[in-house]
C-alpha cells in the first residue's frame, strides 16, 4: 500500500467491506462518513460529486504535506470521484478500483441494508449503473488503477460488516 490509497467503485461494490478488512493494518477514512451528517438527513444528492472532488484535494493537502510523511498509510474510501479530481497521481498515491462482476454487483447493490452500512440504502440504480459503466471505461482507457476484489460471501448480503 502506498502512502495514500484511493478506493473507488460504484455503490454496493463492497468498498466499506474491503476497507474494514484491510483497515486493521492502516488508517481508513470514508467520504460518505465525512459528508453523511450533511447530506443523509435530507437525502441531498446535488453537489456531492463536487464535494468529493474537494475532499480529494483536502486529503492530499494534509496527507502529502512533507511534515506528515512519517504518518502511517491512509486508505480513503472515496467511492464516486471524477477522474479529473484523482488524476494525475503523485508517486505516493495509488487508486484501487472495486468493480465486481456486473450480476454480482447488482445483487449486492439491491441488498444494501435500509439502515446502516456506509450510507444506508441506495435507491438510485440508474445513476449507479452509469458509474459502473464509467469505471469500466477507466479500465479500458488504461488509467493507472489496480482492480481489487472482495471475496464473495452470500452471508454478507444486506449485512453491515463490522
C-alpha positions, 0 to 999 in steps of 0.5 A: 500500500502506498502512502495514500490509497484511493478506493473507488467503485460504484455503490454496493461494490463492497468498498466499506467491506474491503476497507474494514478488512484491510483497515486493521493494518492502516488508517481508513477514512470514508467520504460518505462518513465525512459528508453523511451528517450533511447530506443523509438527513435530507437525502441531498444528492446535488453537489456531492460529486463536487464535494468529493472532488474537494475532499480529494484535494483536502486529503492530499493537502494534509496527507502529502504535506512533507511534515506528515510523511512519517504518518502511517498509510491512509486508505480513503474510501472515496467511492464516486470521484471524477477522474479529473479530481484523482488524476494525475497521481503523485508517486505516493498515491495509488487508486484501487478500483472495486468493480465486481462482476456486473450480476454480482454487483447488482445483487449486492447493490439491491441488498444494501441494508435500509439502515446502516452500512456506509450510507444506508440504502441506495435507491438510485440504480440508474445513476449507479449503473452509469458509474459502473459503466464509467469505471469500466471505461477507466479500465479500458482507457488504461488509467493507472488503477489496480482492480481489487476484489472482495471475496464473495460471501452470500452471508454478507448480503444486506449485512453491515460488516463490522 
